[in-house]
């Protein structure tokens, strides 16, 4: 095996590890969202729409959108993000 082959194998392992990390992160975000949604509906959606409400909504849903965009660009749809 040449050094180029070893480098390619090393990069393949790194990419695979990165994909597993992204999937694990996405899974944790989705689980957290599902588990906290009833409390969010009960306490946040029915409260007054002030600055803290908008900050909460932005932080909660922006992170979900970033995770979806990152994971979809990392693996199943590579042509989508080119």
CORHUMO-V484981 format. One record per residue. N is the residue number from 1. SS is DSSP state (a for helix, b for strand, c for the rest). PHI is phi as a letter, one per 30 degrees, with the letter a starting at -180 (none if undefined). D_FIRST is the distance of its C-alpha to the first C-alpha in Angstrom with 1 decimal. Layout:
n/ss/phi/d_first
N/SS/PHI/D_FIRST
N/SS/PHI/D_FIRST
//
This chain:
n/ss/phi/d_first
1/c/none/0.0
2/c/c/3.8
3/a/d/6.7
4/a/d/8.1
5/a/d/6.1
6/a/d/7.0
7/a/d/10.3
8/a/d/11.0
9/a/d/10.7
10/a/d/12.9
11/a/d/15.3
12/a/d/15.6
13/a/d/16.6
14/a/d/19.0
15/a/d/20.5
16/a/d/21.1
17/a/d/22.7
18/a/d/24.8
19/a/d/26.0
20/a/d/27.0
21/a/d/28.8
22/a/d/30.7
23/a/d/31.7
24/a/d/33.0
25/a/d/34.9
26/a/d/36.4
27/a/d/37.4
28/a/d/39.2
29/a/d/41.0
30/a/d/42.2
31/a/d/43.3
32/a/d/45.2
33/a/d/46.8
34/a/d/48.0
35/a/d/49.3
36/a/c/51.2
37/a/d/52.5
38/a/e/55.8
39/a/d/56.7
40/a/d/55.7
41/a/d/58.1
42/a/d/60.8
43/a/c/60.8
44/a/c/59.1
45/c/d/60.0
46/c/c/63.7
47/c/d/64.0
48/c/d/65.3
49/c/c/62.9
50/c/c/62.8
51/a/d/60.1
52/a/d/58.5
53/a/d/58.3
54/a/d/56.5
55/a/d/54.1
56/a/d/53.3
57/a/d/52.7
58/a/d/50.6
59/a/d/48.4
60/a/d/48.1
61/a/d/47.4
62/a/d/45.5
63/a/d/42.8
64/a/d/42.6
65/a/d/42.2
66/a/d/39.5
67/a/d/37.5
68/a/d/38.0
69/a/d/37.0
70/a/d/33.9
71/a/d/32.7
72/a/d/33.6
73/a/d/31.7
74/a/d/28.6
75/c/b/28.1
76/c/d/30.4
77/c/b/31.8
78/a/d/29.3
79/a/d/31.5
80/a/d/34.5
81/a/c/33.3
82/c/c/32.0
//
